[in-house]
Amino acid sequence: MWRFGRSSGAEVLRWRCQGSTRDVCCYLHTRALKKTFNASLQSDGICGGVNHHHFSFPAKTTSSYRYTCRELRTSMCYSISGFNPRFFCTYEPITDPIEIHKQKLTLWFSHLPQEERQFGGYFSPETMHVQPLILEHHPDEDRGLSPFKEKTSISTRPSLTVEQLFNPNNNGNKARGLNVLLYGAVGTGKSTVVRKLVLDWCAGSVFSQFKLVLPFSCEDISPLSKPTSLRDLVGRKYMHLRKTPYLSGDYDKAKDVLFIFNGMEKMKLDFCIGSTELCSDPNEALSSGAVVVNLLRKYLLPEANILVTTRLSAVDRVPKKYINRFVQICGFNDPDRQRAYFTSRLLQQNEGKPGKAAETLIEMFYLNLQRESQLATACFLPSYCWLTCATLHLLHFTDTKSPIRTLTGIYTSFMRLNFGGEVITVDGNVSSQEQQNSLMLYVVRTVGKLAFDGVTNKRTSFSAEELEQWVGGKTKTDEELQQLAVFRTDVLDFFLVPRDYHGTDPESGGTRYVFAVPAMQEYLAALYVVLGENKSVLEKLTKEVSEALGQASEDITSLLSILSKIIPFRIFAIFNLLKLFPKLFERVTSHSKGHIANTMAAEMFRSEDSFNEDVLDQVEQSLLGVHGPQPQEEIYTRAFELYPIFMGGLLHYGNRRLLDQLGCSIKSQTVSQITRALRKHLIKESQKKQPPEELMDLLVLLYEFQNPRLTAEVLQSIKTINLSTVRMTPHKCFVLSIVLSCTSSSFHLNELNLSSCHITPELLQMLWPAFRHTSNLKLCDNYLTDTGISHLLEALSGNHSLQRLNLMHTGIGDQSAQLLAESLGQHKMLQELNVAYNNIGDSAALTLVDACREHPSIHTVHLYLNKLTDVGKQSLYVRGGPRVKEGRRVKVLASVTEGSDISEDWHPILSVIGKNSLSWDRGRVREQLLVFLKDLEWGRKQHQSFWKKMHFRRVESVVRQMLRLLEKSSDTGTGTGIK
């Protein structure tokens, strides 16, 4: 999966150009040389063995330096010319080329791609590596075996470790080195194993029998057009090894050398004697392919050992007689390996300290893997383990310090890691039209087309005939057929896996295929649409004609200037019509982009999906499973709500830049046309009242789009954000905050409802930007505690338009009431405060009410269902009376009675209790209702008026009815509503 830890060409170029900056050097030296310092301390007792030169690979330097530390400061920084002389005073040069080589390899192979840094920077190849299953297996024994094979077919074979690949006991001819071919499907971890192998050799933990290891990327050496000798090829990559005696061919020194050629499928190798001449001279100039061929033939440095990695389609490019050992890498074949992989990543949070949330997440994920689910099948491939881990990290470990990451960005990065810069090749030959042969574009036009058909027709499984129809397509030439064969062998099984319905196939029966990860179908379908591959017949025709006329337009103009002298003027009207045809094509194209926007809006706001769980919860359930009662029958149709969100995310510049590296270009003009059309649809739909889950999906779409201007315009039409009952996770809170932060300072929400959203004090800190824009904030039924209220009040300090604050049933106590009383003066417009059903006592409640009386605008305080005594309730009723000077009364709702009278707000109090009795503590609700009943009976006895007594009896009957319904609900599960 990792190409020697190498990023894309553009990123490497930028990295090398910026190699002299202090932050890059400091980061990489700090991470990559930590082990070097530790090893030197053990051997020399001092700090040494540090390579201070630029770390680009290969390095263009011939020496390195070892420094002796007299003073080491924690704030040290590194520069391109070496360590700062203020911190390091003496040094002694390293002259051994092998030691220089090890240091440079360590620096290079320790470099993690950008996609890995999104996990917080806590990882290194040592801490996150899990050894995949490696088997000695001849490819002819099981030709066409899928990477998602049954466990029974591989459990009987003994597994190998990397150290056993070059076991001397397997070499019948001691005078010759071993040729080992390591093959496997896309994403099984070939490059990752090679990278770990090289790092371990540099550290001295493996392959101690080899004094020199020379890794090469076949993708890098294949394009070399100028003939070069083996020594020059090595010197080109490793300048410090130009004069190494191990490559001289003298005696048997080459027996201590291990060559590694990674990605042989990207290189053309011809073993015919007539095409590739025999050569035993390491100084003779040959093509790069001829050098590799002669090494494998054992004509060139026959004592050297060679490790070649390749995909399945290229196994036959090397004749079997030249391979001593065939080894297959099978990925993670059991849940234990998969669990080890996720444990090594998800437990390294919070600066490397394992958290309880991460441990719980691991357990839930492991339970889902044990169910033999589709996810367990996908995680046979380490690549899909990476995708799953990155998704869980996004959903559960986002915090305020996290960079902005999107689900679309994760899937796009996943594609770049597996197919970055690749083109369709046949026997290593690359067509001159590389853009048309981009492997990723080929995936979109075949598998993406299949995914789009499935999303359109609401299907997730496909028959073999449908795969042949959509993936095979209308192939005509021999080259297209060969490309298709390579694609089916190497790539198709990476996306599609067989699914066994055990005789319950709802359709025609037989083997059917599904996407390894369900969300991948929606991503590829979205990419297929956004790239404009679903063109109508009119679009295809107008494009072809427009291109033809566009190329000839200059010639037509020149011809007309000559013929205008002799041909009548009217004839020129025909040529003018032809020249207008490209404009017609532009109009048809613009209409197509509007159709894409229509599709996004239609899929986003489907009425049948209105009551589904929000899309992020659906993604999480696909990874962690559904815990609790399971449906008796499997549902074969599902909502494709990620599909429009992926379409929006793919229009973001960052994702378009990554796609461009994959050969899939989305022009800025296309993005502009889609955005203009989409803006109208989103504004129109956002003005309608949406269910909380659908509104959350809209916020996710705006977040994935990453277009602040569009987000601000859409939010201007939204006056209420009601997310009640949506389970807020760290990522959802982050989404809400980022989206609302796109608005101007004048933006105002009438209401922000976050009731029953599982918000914790930690999540409150992530929601600070969301609290600045609302006049009515509802946070009831969230366990905030006193700590959370402290965070909330700090966040609300910048909100000067707050009118209503609902903190009912949030677990707050006397300390929170004191804090609220002290902060009321900051909110001059506050009118109503609800702190009912909490743990506030008499003294704190009186303090809060007194502060409300001093406030210029507060008229109502809810305090019922708190820990109030009868004396406390009476005192609150008296304190709530009108003030002498102003005559303004603060209404205090503490009970259904006020002294010996019935409160005029008894009905709202009992209505709130009735609606929430099932979710609240039933014992506490019952206890409070009995207190109400006691107060009502006492108040009724204080009056002689018949009508007063009847009014008391009426309220008593309502309370008694609620008590009876509360008792029945324990058995029937019904609610205790009140009209």
LINHUQUI-V989711 format. One record per residue. D_FIRST is the distance of its C-alpha to the first C-alpha in whole Angstrom. Layout:
((D_FIRST) (D_FIRST))
//
This chain:
((0) (4) (6) (9) (9) (10) (12) (13) (16) (19) (17) (17) (21) (22) (20) (22) (25) (26) (25) (29) (29) (30) (27) (24) (26) (27) (24) (21) (24) (25) (21) (21) (24) (25) (24) (26) (29) (29) (29) (32) (34) (34) (35) (37) (38) (38) (35) (33) (31) (29) (28) (29) (28) (26) (22) (21) (19) (21) (24) (27) (30) (31) (32) (31) (34) (34) (36) (39) (39) (42) (41) (38) (38) (35) (35) (34) (32) (31) (32) (30) (33) (33) (34) (37) (40) (42) (40) (39) (42) (42) (39) (39) (37) (34) (35) (33) (30) (28) (28) (27) (24) (23) (23) (22) (19) (19) (19) (16) (14) (15) (15) (12) (11) (14) (12) (12) (16) (17) (17) (20) (19) (20) (16) (16) (13) (16) (17) (14) (12) (13) (13) (12) (15) (15) (18) (21) (21) (22) (21) (24) (25) (23) (22) (20) (19) (17) (14) (17) (19) (22) (22) (25) (24) (22) (24) (26) (24) (24) (21) (20) (19) (17) (20) (22) (20) (23) (26) (29) (30) (28) (30) (33) (34) (34) (34) (31) (27) (25) (22) (19) (17) (14) (13) (11) (10) (7) (5) (7) (5) (7) (6) (6) (9) (10) (10) (12) (14) (15) (16) (18) (20) (21) (22) (24) (23) (22) (23) (26) (27) (25) (27) (24) (21) (20) (16) (16) (13) (15) (14) (16) (19) (19) (21) (24) (27) (30) (30) (29) (30) (27) (29) (29) (25) (24) (27) (25) (22) (24) (27) (29) (28) (30) (33) (31) (34) (31) (30) (34) (34) (37) (38) (35) (33) (30) (29) (28) (25) (22) (20) (16) (15) (11) (11) (14) (14) (15) (18) (21) (23) (26) (28) (31) (34) (36) (33) (31) (34) (34) (34) (34) (35) (32) (34) (34) (32) (30) (28) (24) (23) (27) (26) (23) (25) (28) (26) (25) (28) (29) (32) (30) (30) (30) (30) (27) (24) (21) (17) (15) (12) (12) (11) (15) (17) (17) (18) (22) (21) (22) (26) (26) (28) (26) (24) (25) (22) (20) (17) (15) (12) (13) (11) (13) (17) (19) (20) (20) (17) (16) (19) (18) (15) (17) (19) (18) (17) (20) (22) (22) (23) (27) (26) (24) (27) (27) (28) (30) (29) (25) (27) (28) (25) (23) (26) (26) (23) (23) (26) (25) (22) (25) (27) (24) (24) (21) (19) (19) (18) (15) (14) (13) (10) (8) (7) (10) (11) (10) (12) (15) (15) (15) (17) (20) (19) (21) (23) (25) (24) (25) (28) (30) (28) (25) (24) (24) (21) (21) (20) (19) (18) (15) (14) (14) (12) (10) (10) (10) (6) (6) (9) (10) (13) (13) (16) (18) (19) (21) (21) (19) (22) (21) (24) (26) (26) (22) (22) (24) (21) (18) (15) (15) (19) (19) (17) (20) (23) (22) (20) (21) (25) (25) (24) (26) (29) (28) (28) (32) (33) (32) (30) (27) (27) (27) (29) (28) (31) (29) (26) (28) (30) (27) (24) (26) (28) (31) (30) (32) (31) (30) (27) (26) (26) (24) (22) (22) (22) (18) (17) (19) (17) (13) (13) (16) (15) (12) (15) (18) (19) (23) (25) (28) (31) (33) (36) (36) (34) (36) (36) (37) (35) (33) (29) (27) (24) (22) (19) (17) (17) (21) (20) (18) (21) (23) (20) (20) (23) (24) (22) (24) (27) (26) (25) (29) (28) (30) (33) (37) (39) (41) (38) (36) (40) (41) (38) (38) (42) (41) (39) (42) (44) (43) (42) (46) (47) (48) (50) (52) (53) (54) (56) (57) (59) (61) (62) (63) (66) (67) (66) (67) (65) (65) (62) (60) (59) (57) (55) (54) (53) (50) (49) (49) (47) (44) (45) (45) (41) (41) (43) (41) (38) (39) (40) (37) (35) (38) (37) (33) (35) (37) (34) (33) (36) (37) (34) (34) (37) (38) (41) (40) (37) (39) (39) (36) (34) (32) (29) (27) (29) (27) (24) (24) (26) (23) (21) (24) (27) (30) (32) (36) (38) (36) (37) (39) (38) (34) (34) (33) (33) (31) (31) (29) (29) (26) (26) (29) (27) (24) (26) (27) (24) (23) (26) (25) (25) (22) (20) (22) (20) (17) (18) (20) (17) (15) (19) (20) (23) (25) (29) (31) (34) (32) (31) (34) (36) (34) (35) (38) (39) (37) (39) (42) (40) (39) (42) (44) (42) (42) (46) (46) (46) (42) (41) (40) (36) (36) (37) (34) (32) (34) (33) (29) (30) (31) (29) (26) (28) (28) (32) (34) (37) (36) (36) (39) (41) (40) (41) (44) (45) (44) (47) (46) (42) (43) (40) (42) (40) (37) (35) (34) (30) (29) (27) (30) (32) (30) (30) (34) (35) (32) (34) (38) (37) (37) (40) (43) (46) (48) (46) (48) (47) (50) (48) (44) (44) (42) (44) (42) (39) (38) (38) (38) (39) (36) (35) (38) (37) (34) (37) (39) (39) (40) (43) (45) (45) (47) (51) (50) (48) (47) (45) (47) (46) (43) (43) (44) (46) (48) (45) (43) (47) (47) (43) (45) (48) (46) (44) (47) (49) (48) (49) (53) (53) (52) (55) (54) (52) (51) (50) (51) (50) (47) (49) (50) (53) (56) (54) (52) (56) (57) (54) (55) (58) (58) (55) (57) (59) (56) (56) (59) (58) (57) (59) (58) (56) (55) (54) (56) (55) (54) (55) (57) (61) (64) (64) (61) (62) (65) (64) (61) (64) (66) (63) (63) (67) (66) (64) (65) (63) (62) (64) (62) (61) (59) (60) (60) (59) (59) (60) (64) (67) (70) (72) (68) (68) (72) (71) (68) (71) (73) (71) (70) (73) (74) (74) (78) (77) (75) (75) (72) (71) (67) (66) (65) (64) (64) (66) (67) (71) (72) (75) (77) (76) (73) (70) (70) (66) (66) (65) (62) (61) (61) (59) (56) (57) (57) (54) (52) (54) (51) (48) (50) (52) (54) (57) (57) (58) (60) (62) (62) (63) (66) (67) (67) (70) (72) (72) (73) (76) (77) (77) (79) (82) (82) (84) (87) (86) (85) (83) (81) (81) (79) (77) (76) (76) (74) (71) (71) (71) (67) (66) (68) (66) (63) (63) (64) (61) (59) (60) (59) (56) (55) (55) (55) (52) (54) (54) (57) (58) (61) (63))
//
